[in-house]
Amino acid sequence: MATTAEIRAGLDDYRQRCNDNARLRKMLRSWTRVVHFTATDTDAAFTVLIDKGEIVDVQERAQGAPDLVISATSEDLADMFWGDLNPAQKYLTGEIAVKGSAEDVMRVDAMASLIWID
């Protein structure tokens, strides 16, 4: 089980990698969303604010009305943010749940895959 601090550290690193990836930023340049990440085995939750493809803020707790909700165990969230697991595989097995429009799900998948490919 990952702590809230461990998830946050991974999320901060993920934020930096996403924001530093020019290809990803160009692809998501018109995408503005509120995303909630929630741990299913702890009370850890985060709100990620994306504005025109840039992660502009990360807040602890689920705040505001989300466009997209991603739920997984605390360990899977931390591993996903650090790039230690393939979120697509966990999504297909139901271990990571994503609630939102199909377009938003595809964009989140692109965020995860592009930052670890480059």
Summary of the structure (lengths in Angstrom):
residues: 118
radius of gyration: 12.8
end to end distance: 28.6
largest distance: 35.5
contacts: 362
relative contact order: 0.21
helix: 46%
strand: 25%
